[in-house]
Amino acid sequence: MNIYKTIAETKKFVQHCHQNQLKIGFVPTMGALHQGHLSLIEKAKTENDIIVASIFVNPIQFNNREDLLKYPRTLDKDAAMLQQVGCDAIFAPSENEMYPEPDTTVYEFGSLAEVMEGKFRPGHFNGVAVVVKRLFDIVQPDNAYFGEKDYQQLQIIKSLVKQKNIPVTIIPCPIVRETDGLAMSSRNIRLTEVERNVAPFIYKTLLQAKEKANQFNPDELLHWVINQIKSQPLMTPEYFEIVDATTLLPISNWNECEHAIGCIALFLGSVRLIDNIGLK
Ligand code: PAF
């Protein structure tokens, strides 16, 4: 497995793959890898000839400096994990390599970027779009794999690809959970033991919400979930929204859309976690 630090080396590798008609599957990450990321690589391996992963903690998608500073950086361990699952190349640029000059591109995603994460993390999705567009330009993948835990990010990236006519297929991949239900996340390692023990309550609540969806209207269900989370002393809900799975606009009636999804963001101690569940 090759680890490339520069755009030039990566482009050379990509060019070699294309010359040999090898299909490239791409898994962009910010490192601190877990089984969720590895499941993306495994899925990519079934559909491509060459797998490229990127590891780059993208500063411009963090709206909170402390979150950026605390974001785990474990490159050696990540590289060993990627090698073991059969990744072919890693692109792990420095900040200067990726942004020799500030990138001030402003993308327009309309309401997709204004609700939920967009509302609570201003500028976050623009930062994601900037880096993903740059990564796609460098890696030129045939297929790119994104986890459904970041459901809103997935919709933003689909919109980016459509707007910019990027010749890549976006493949959504299901959330991978710990055996107790906690959605895998690089942030989970920042939870204290006590916080980690109560963390499964999030998914348990989402599952109960799914069961209650035929009893309650969306507004009632939303309040029920928020109150459940508030009942946990270590948890502070940021939002729970029930939205149309395509437009991400909140619904007030189950008949308003074909598929509805419940998306949650909360603080467990000082760690911000997100999760979601299909409700309809
Ligand atoms: O989901 C992530 O890890 C990041 O947002 C991504 C897509 C790698 C862009 O930095």
Boltz pocket constraint, residues with backbone or C-beta under 6 A from the ligand:
constraints:
  - pocket:
      binder: B
      contacts: [[A, 28], [A, 29], [A, 30], [A, 56], [A, 58], [A, 61], [A, 128], [A, 131], [A, 132], [A, 150], [A, 153]]
      max_distance: 6.0
